[in-house]
């Protein structure tokens, strides 16, 4: 070949050049856009499917895992007590500078199996009445408010078991009546 043929770029090389018109704008973006949308929808469906399957496996098809059966050994039954209610109604006053009237009727609960408790409580009835009277006489009206009742019951229980009762033990203190009122 001669040098002139090599420099002639229009003669034989025009067959190798692609003269087709390239698409531009939105028409060129649509196939790529649809491809990414399809990949995104497929990934979303995959993630949702895996999440639902995992959730159902973890929850055992929706059954709650925190349900405690009614006969569970972890749920204790409340104990039952024998009640000693012979103390009666005690009337006294508080130790305030301006005394308040106190009317109390207390019940002492003890174990069902404790046969000697009823006998001992009955034998010490007058001591019990004096104990209740002196206990409430030593308190002020603010100490006898309803929000302080659990503390009062615990204090009575401890004093009763340590100072009055010998062989039996009181387990619970209940107030059938506890009225505190200002005196006129």
C-alpha positions in Angstrom: 0.0 0.0 0.0 1.1 3.4 -0.7 1.4 6.3 1.7 -1.5 8.1 0.1 -3.9 5.3 0.8 -3.0 5.3 4.5 -3.7 9.0 4.8 -7.1 8.7 3.1 -9.3 8.2 6.0 -12.6 8.5 4.1 -12.1 5.6 1.6 -12.1 2.2 3.2 -12.4 2.8 6.9 -15.9 4.2 6.8 -17.4 0.7 7.0 -16.1 0.2 10.5 -17.6 3.4 11.9 -21.1 3.0 13.5 -23.4 5.6 12.1 -26.4 4.6 14.2 -28.0 7.4 16.2 -27.5 7.0 20.0 -30.5 7.5 22.2 -30.3 10.3 24.6 -32.4 11.7 27.5 -35.2 9.8 29.1 -35.2 7.0 26.6 -31.7 6.1 27.6 -32.5 6.2 31.4 -35.6 4.1 31.4 -33.9 0.7 31.0 -31.3 1.5 33.7 -34.0 3.0 36.0 -36.2 -0.1 35.6 -33.3 -2.4 36.3 -32.5 -0.6 39.7 -36.2 -0.4 40.6 -36.5 -4.2 40.0 -33.4 -4.8 42.1 -34.8 -2.6 44.9 -38.3 -4.3 44.9 -36.6 -7.7 44.9 -34.4 -6.7 47.9 -37.4 -5.3 49.8 -39.4 -8.5 49.3 -36.5 -10.6 50.4 -35.9 -8.5 53.5 -39.6 -8.6 54.5 -39.8 -12.3 53.9 -36.8 -13.0 56.1 -38.1 -10.6 58.8 -41.5 -12.3 59.0 -40.0 -15.8 59.1 -37.6 -14.7 61.8 -40.3 -13.0 63.8 -42.6 -16.1 63.7 -39.8 -18.4 64.7 -38.9 -16.1 67.7 -42.5 -15.8 68.8 -43.5 -19.4 68.1 -46.3 -18.3 65.8 -47.5 -15.5 68.0 -47.7 -17.2 71.4 -46.6 -15.0 74.3 -43.6 -16.3 76.1 -44.3 -14.5 79.4 -47.5 -16.2 80.4 -47.2 -17.8 83.8 -49.5 -20.8 84.3 -52.0 -20.5 87.1 -50.6 -23.5 88.9 -47.0 -22.3 88.6 -44.7 -22.9 91.6 -43.5 -19.3 91.4 -46.9 -17.8 92.1 -47.5 -18.4 95.8 -50.8 -18.8 97.5 -51.6 -16.3 100.2 -51.4 -18.0 103.6 -54.5 -18.4 105.7 -54.6 -17.5 109.3 -56.7 -18.1 112.4 -58.0 -14.7 113.7 -58.2 -13.6 117.2 -60.7 -10.8 117.5 -61.6 -10.8 121.2 -59.6 -7.7 122.0 -62.6 -5.5 121.3 -62.8 -1.7 120.7 -60.2 0.4 122.4 -60.7 4.1 123.0 -57.8 6.4 123.8 -56.2 9.7 122.9 -52.9 10.6 121.1 -49.9 12.2 122.6 -50.3 15.5 120.7 -50.3 18.8 122.5 -54.0 19.0 121.5 -55.0 15.3 121.8 -57.0 13.5 119.1 -59.4 10.7 120.0 -58.5 7.3 118.7 -60.9 4.4 118.4 -59.3 1.1 117.3 -60.4 -2.5 116.9 -57.5 -4.7 116.1 -57.4 -8.4 115.0 -54.4 -10.6 115.4 -53.8 -13.4 112.9 -51.7 -16.5 113.7 -50.8 -19.8 112.0 -53.6 -22.3 111.3 -51.5 -25.1 112.9 -50.7 -23.2 116.1 -53.2 -24.6 118.6 -51.5 -22.9 121.6 -51.8 -19.4 120.1 -55.6 -19.1 120.7 -55.1 -20.2 124.3 -52.2 -17.9 125.0 -54.0 -14.9 123.3 -57.1 -15.6 125.4 -55.1 -15.9 128.6 -53.4 -12.6 127.9 -56.5 -10.7 126.8 -56.2 -7.9 129.4 -52.5 -7.5 128.6 -53.4 -7.2 124.9 -56.0 -4.6 125.6 -53.6 -2.6 127.7 -50.9 -3.0 125.0 -53.2 -1.7 122.3 -54.3 1.3 124.5 -50.7 2.3 125.5 -49.4 1.8 121.9 -51.9 4.2 120.4 -51.7 6.6 123.3 -47.9 7.0 122.6 -48.5 7.9 119.0 -49.3 11.3 117.5 -52.2 11.9 115.0 -49.7 12.3 112.1 -48.4 8.8 112.8 -51.9 7.3 112.6 -52.6 8.5 109.0 -53.8 5.8 106.5 -50.6 5.9 104.5 -48.7 4.9 107.7 -50.8 1.8 108.4 -48.4 -0.8 107.0 -45.6 0.6 109.2 -47.9 0.7 112.3 -49.0 -3.0 111.7 -45.3 -4.1 111.4 -44.4 -2.2 114.6 -47.3 -3.7 116.5 -46.4 -7.2 115.2 -42.8 -6.9 116.4 -43.7 -5.6 119.8 -46.5 -8.1 120.3 -44.2 -11.0 119.4 -41.3 -9.8 121.6 -43.1 -8.3 124.7 -46.5 -10.0 125.1 -46.5 -13.5 123.5 -44.2 -16.3 124.7 -44.7 -19.5 122.8 -46.9 -18.5 119.9 -46.2 -15.9 117.2 -48.6 -13.4 115.6 -48.3 -13.4 111.8 -50.6 -10.5 110.7 -52.3 -7.5 112.2 -55.6 -6.2 110.8 -57.5 -3.1 111.8 -61.3 -3.6 111.8 -61.6 0.0 112.8 -59.0 2.8 113.2 -60.5 6.2 113.6 -58.6 9.3 114.6 -60.6 12.5 115.1 -59.9 15.9 116.7 -61.4 16.4 120.1 -63.7 19.4 120.6 
